[in-house]
Amino acid sequence: MEEVKQNMPPRKEESRPKLSYFNMRGRAEAARLLLTDQDVPFDDHRVTSMDEWQHLQAELPFGYLPRYVDVSVTLHQSQAILRFLARKHGLLPNSATGQVAFDEAQEALAEAQEDLWRFAWHKNYKDDPDRYASGRLSQILGNLQSLFSRNEKAYWIGDSISHVDCLAFVLLDELRAFFPETLSRFEGLAEFHDRFQNRPRIRSYVDSRRRPAVFGMGLHGPKIDPAARLEKGEVFENPWTEPVRLG
Ligand SMILES: N[C@@H](CCC(=O)N[C@@H](CS)C(=O)NCC(=O)O)C(=O)O
């Protein structure tokens, strides 16, 4: 029985990776972008109800999404998923020393992302966004711009696209939506954002309705992309609240 199974080609749905998350960009978006840019078909599974979430959560080792499953691995933790995808699709150099610059940049970007997301959970955060923009956010972006300009290329690290570029785009794109003036002061980062967005497969994803309209959740509910093309009556279905009307 086993032998027969080994000689059979994998069924199509088995060979297709599955990325599970919610109907938001959040911690899954960089992986979605990487798979999209590399032209890898995948099942973009989005949990939209409490019932489904409770069942799935019981299977998860850390109780959180995203989860990535393919024929060889089942993986949790968004940064580990990204690194795995980069290795699997040949976007990382082989040597340990060649990889450290990617790791350093990935960690710096992930830290910046966490900071931005935490900001949206601060009490009264909507009252004084300028203080965050001109203080902490500008300091973070200054450091990131120095890191980016060290490479003197179109990419964050190395000579071609990597998971680090996908992660950077997710961060900068949320800034494009909520802190456009701050982003425009960091010209190198703003140019990177526009260049990345114009990669053909990324462009068609960004312009499509497959892309979630919601960045993530904050204290006041879903953070909606002001540039999203919403249909009249469109709702954001999620496990935590009643469906939220977007359009
Ligand atoms: N360190 C984890 C954190 C994962 C995480 O916090 N996931 C959140 C969504 S962003 C989640 O699953 N929340 C579900 C809930 O709390 O009900 C990662 O980066 O993957």
Ligand as a Chemical Component Dictionary entry (heavy atoms), coordinates in Angstrom:
data_LIG
# 
_chem_comp.id                   LIG 
_chem_comp.type                 NON-POLYMER 
_chem_comp.pdbx_formal_charge   0 
_chem_comp.three_letter_code    LIG 
# 
loop_
_chem_comp_atom.comp_id 
_chem_comp_atom.atom_id 
_chem_comp_atom.alt_atom_id 
_chem_comp_atom.type_symbol 
_chem_comp_atom.charge 
_chem_comp_atom.model_Cartn_x 
_chem_comp_atom.model_Cartn_y 
_chem_comp_atom.model_Cartn_z 
_chem_comp_atom.pdbx_ordinal 
LIG N1  N1  N 0 4.514  35.614 17.286 1  
LIG C1  C1  C 0 3.367  35.179 16.543 2  
LIG C2  C2  C 0 2.156  35.979 17.013 3  
LIG C3  C3  C 0 0.896  35.497 16.331 4  
LIG C4  C4  C 0 -0.334 36.312 16.741 5  
LIG O1  O1  O 0 -0.295 37.125 17.687 6  
LIG N2  N2  N 0 -1.430 36.090 16.016 7  
LIG C5  C5  C 0 -2.665 36.775 16.306 8  
LIG C6  C6  C 0 -3.142 37.569 15.110 9  
LIG S1  S1  S 0 -2.010 38.818 14.661 10 
LIG C7  C7  C 0 -3.762 35.772 16.601 11 
LIG O2  O2  O 0 -3.736 34.649 16.123 12 
LIG N3  N3  N 0 -4.777 36.188 17.368 13 
LIG C8  C8  C 0 -5.937 35.400 17.601 14 
LIG C9  C9  C 0 -6.616 35.692 18.884 15 
LIG O3  O3  O 0 -5.958 36.211 19.791 16 
LIG O4  O4  O 0 -7.811 35.362 18.987 17 
LIG C10 C10 C 0 3.630  35.349 15.041 18 
LIG O5  O5  O 0 4.336  36.300 14.664 19 
LIG O6  O6  O 0 3.136  34.520 14.266 20 
# 
loop_
_chem_comp_bond.comp_id 
_chem_comp_bond.atom_id_1 
_chem_comp_bond.atom_id_2 
_chem_comp_bond.value_order 
_chem_comp_bond.pdbx_ordinal 
LIG N1  C1  SING 1  
LIG C1  C2  SING 2  
LIG C1  C10 SING 3  
LIG C2  C3  SING 4  
LIG C3  C4  SING 5  
LIG C4  O1  DOUB 6  
LIG C4  N2  SING 7  
LIG N2  C5  SING 8  
LIG C5  C6  SING 9  
LIG C5  C7  SING 10 
LIG C6  S1  SING 11 
LIG C7  O2  DOUB 12 
LIG C7  N3  SING 13 
LIG N3  C8  SING 14 
LIG C8  C9  SING 15 
LIG C9  O3  DOUB 16 
LIG C9  O4  SING 17 
LIG C10 O5  DOUB 18 
LIG C10 O6  SING 19 
# 
